[in-house]
């Protein structure tokens, strides 16, 4: 798993994609994994989608030396 994965706020599974949703009467926003998203949204009149978070792949920084003459 990459270093940029984050835990699902419902099941604590480390994932690289999370969905921002509201699913209960508290109207609080949660970041959940695809599995929890599917379970919480199905036939739920309180469900509201708020976006998708995707982990970004980290790149190794390379130093470039310009030789000017």
HELIX and SHEET records of a PDB file:
HELIX    1   1 UNK A   34  UNK A   41  1                                   8    
SHEET    1   A 2 UNK A   6  UNK A   7  0                                        
SHEET    2   A 2 UNK A  14  UNK A  15 -1                                        
SHEET    1   B 3 UNK A  30  UNK A  32  0                                        
SHEET    2   B 3 UNK A  17  UNK A  22 -1                                        
SHEET    3   B 3 UNK A  48  UNK A  54 -1                                        
END                                                                             
